[in-house]
């Protein structure tokens, strides 16, 4: 089980401050494209689930992910996540024509069709992000800059400890997760994984 605390950096200045502080610890940079889908009758979002296709310049080059059974209690969300690599050309065809998700051979997509009764797919949109990865004091930190067609967001993700002095230093804010059909596209966040989840 993964435990996440999601934070958003307040502005581009905070993003610059974090990336400047972390520059000596930079490990890699990668670019991602994310597309989200639902059934035509909102079969997934009605049950607090989300389907994502992610393309990356790092392996896996294309992955399909189902996030389901989301429960939000006192600002803490618990979500089951099932991810599988998908052939890049099949993924691109599905991103361009969402109904192709119906015939794509995939354990995750079969689960979506069978468990959620999805009889077709519609695209909900998506975003691109650039993720800088750092190795800082034994923690894996990921600093994202996310470009949603009308807005730009910055976020910090770290894996390891549940508290990080860098968070207060850069002004990151804890926010409850949004709910609803388009919530998955609205904000960039910070993830925290406990050591047992690595």
C-alpha positions as CSV (number, residue, x, y, z in Angstrom):
1,X,0.0,0.0,0.0
2,X,1.3,3.5,-0.9
3,X,0.7,6.4,1.5
4,X,0.7,9.8,-0.3
5,X,0.7,13.3,1.0
6,X,0.1,15.7,-1.9
7,X,1.3,19.2,-1.9
8,X,1.5,22.0,-4.5
9,X,4.2,24.6,-4.7
10,X,2.6,28.0,-4.5
11,X,4.2,29.5,-7.7
12,X,7.0,29.5,-10.2
13,X,9.3,31.3,-7.8
14,X,9.0,28.5,-5.3
15,X,9.7,26.0,-8.1
16,X,12.9,27.9,-9.0
17,X,14.0,28.0,-5.4
18,X,13.6,24.3,-4.9
19,X,15.4,23.4,-8.2
20,X,18.2,25.8,-7.4
21,X,18.6,24.3,-3.9
22,X,18.6,20.8,-5.3
23,X,20.8,21.4,-8.4
24,X,23.9,19.6,-6.9
25,X,21.8,16.5,-6.3
26,X,20.2,16.2,-9.8
27,X,20.0,12.7,-11.2
28,X,17.8,12.8,-14.2
29,X,15.0,14.7,-16.1
30,X,12.2,13.1,-18.0
31,X,9.1,14.3,-19.9
32,X,5.7,12.8,-19.6
33,X,2.4,13.1,-21.4
34,X,-0.8,12.1,-19.5
35,X,-4.2,11.3,-20.9
36,X,-7.3,10.5,-18.9
37,X,-10.4,8.5,-19.9
38,X,-13.8,7.6,-18.6
39,X,-16.8,5.7,-19.9
40,X,-19.5,7.7,-21.8
41,X,-21.8,7.5,-18.7
42,X,-19.0,8.4,-16.3
43,X,-18.8,4.7,-15.2
44,X,-15.3,5.2,-13.7
45,X,-15.6,8.6,-12.0
46,X,-19.0,7.7,-10.6
47,X,-17.1,5.0,-8.6
48,X,-14.1,7.2,-7.8
49,X,-11.8,5.6,-10.4
50,X,-9.6,7.1,-13.0
51,X,-7.9,5.6,-16.1
52,X,-4.7,7.1,-17.4
53,X,-2.4,6.6,-20.3
54,X,1.1,7.9,-19.6
55,X,3.8,8.3,-22.3
56,X,7.4,8.9,-21.1
57,X,10.8,9.3,-22.5
58,X,12.0,6.7,-19.9
59,X,10.9,3.1,-19.5
60,X,8.1,2.2,-19.5
61,X,7.5,4.4,-22.6
62,X,3.8,3.8,-22.3
63,X,1.8,2.7,-19.3
64,X,-1.9,2.3,-18.6
65,X,-3.0,2.9,-15.0
66,X,-6.2,2.3,-13.2
67,X,-6.6,4.2,-9.9
68,X,-9.7,2.9,-8.1
69,X,-11.6,2.6,-4.8
70,X,-10.5,6.0,-3.7
71,X,-11.5,6.8,-0.1
72,X,-10.9,10.2,1.4
73,X,-11.0,10.5,5.2
74,X,-9.8,13.6,7.1
75,X,-7.8,14.7,4.0
76,X,-6.1,11.4,3.6
77,X,-6.8,9.5,0.4
78,X,-6.4,5.7,-0.1
79,X,-6.3,4.6,-3.7
80,X,-5.6,1.2,-5.3
81,X,-3.4,1.5,-8.3
82,X,-2.9,-1.1,-11.0
83,X,-0.4,-0.3,-13.7
84,X,0.8,-2.1,-16.8
85,X,3.2,-1.4,-19.7
86,X,1.4,-1.0,-23.0
87,X,2.9,-1.1,-26.5
88,X,3.7,2.5,-27.4
89,X,2.0,2.4,-30.8
90,X,-1.2,0.9,-29.3
91,X,-1.1,3.6,-26.6
92,X,-0.8,6.4,-29.2
93,X,-3.7,5.0,-31.2
94,X,-5.8,4.8,-28.1
95,X,-5.0,8.4,-27.1
96,X,-6.0,9.6,-30.5
97,X,-9.1,7.4,-30.7
98,X,-10.3,6.5,-27.2
99,X,-12.7,3.7,-28.4
100,X,-9.6,1.7,-29.4
101,X,-9.2,1.1,-25.6
102,X,-12.1,-1.4,-26.0
103,X,-10.1,-3.7,-28.2
104,X,-6.6,-3.2,-26.8
105,X,-5.2,-6.3,-25.2
106,X,-4.3,-5.4,-21.6
107,X,-5.0,-6.9,-18.2
108,X,-5.7,-3.4,-16.8
109,X,-8.1,-2.5,-19.6
110,X,-9.9,-5.8,-19.3
111,X,-10.4,-5.1,-15.6
112,X,-11.9,-1.7,-16.4
113,X,-14.2,-3.2,-19.0
114,X,-15.3,-6.1,-16.8
115,X,-15.4,-4.6,-13.3
116,X,-16.8,-1.2,-14.2
117,X,-19.0,-2.2,-17.1
118,X,-17.4,0.3,-19.5
119,X,-18.9,-0.2,-23.0
120,X,-16.8,2.6,-24.6
121,X,-14.3,5.3,-23.7
122,X,-14.2,9.1,-24.0
123,X,-11.1,11.2,-23.5
124,X,-11.1,13.7,-20.7
125,X,-8.0,15.6,-21.7
126,X,-4.6,15.6,-20.1
127,X,-1.4,17.4,-19.5
128,X,2.4,17.3,-20.0
129,X,5.0,17.5,-17.3
130,X,8.7,17.7,-16.9
131,X,10.0,15.8,-13.9
132,X,13.4,16.5,-12.4
133,X,14.7,13.7,-10.1
134,X,17.1,14.3,-7.3
135,X,18.9,12.1,-4.7
136,X,18.8,14.4,-1.6
137,X,19.9,13.2,1.9
138,X,18.8,9.6,1.2
139,X,15.5,10.7,-0.3
140,X,14.3,10.5,-3.9
141,X,12.8,13.8,-4.8
142,X,10.8,14.5,-7.9
143,X,10.1,18.1,-8.8
144,X,7.4,18.5,-11.5
145,X,6.5,21.3,-13.8
146,X,3.1,20.5,-15.2
147,X,1.6,22.2,-18.2
148,X,-2.2,22.0,-18.4
149,X,-3.4,23.6,-21.6
150,X,-4.6,26.8,-19.7
151,X,-2.3,26.8,-16.7
152,X,1.2,25.9,-15.4
153,X,1.8,24.2,-12.0
154,X,4.8,23.2,-10.0
155,X,5.0,20.4,-7.5
156,X,7.5,18.5,-5.4
157,X,7.4,14.8,-4.7
158,X,9.6,13.0,-2.3
159,X,9.9,9.3,-1.5
160,X,11.2,8.2,1.9
161,X,10.4,10.2,5.0
162,X,7.0,11.6,5.8
163,X,8.5,15.0,6.7
164,X,11.0,17.1,4.8
165,X,12.4,20.5,5.8
166,X,12.5,21.5,2.2
167,X,8.7,21.5,2.1
168,X,8.3,24.4,4.6
169,X,11.4,26.2,3.1
170,X,9.8,26.4,-0.3
171,X,6.3,27.2,0.9
172,X,4.5,24.0,-0.3
173,X,0.9,23.7,0.8
174,X,-1.1,20.7,2.0
175,X,-4.4,20.4,0.1
176,X,-7.2,17.9,0.3
177,X,-7.6,15.9,-2.9
178,X,-10.4,17.2,-5.2
179,X,-13.2,14.9,-6.2
180,X,-15.2,14.6,-9.4
181,X,-14.8,13.7,-13.0
182,X,-12.2,16.4,-13.9
183,X,-10.3,16.4,-10.6
184,X,-7.5,14.3,-11.9
185,X,-6.5,17.0,-14.4
186,X,-6.6,20.1,-12.1
187,X,-3.6,20.2,-9.9
188,X,0.0,19.0,-9.7
189,X,0.9,17.5,-6.3
190,X,3.6,16.1,-4.1
191,X,3.6,12.4,-3.2
192,X,5.2,11.0,-0.1
193,X,5.8,7.3,0.2
194,X,6.7,5.6,3.4
195,X,10.0,3.6,3.5
196,X,8.1,0.3,3.5
197,X,6.5,1.2,0.2
198,X,9.7,1.7,-1.8
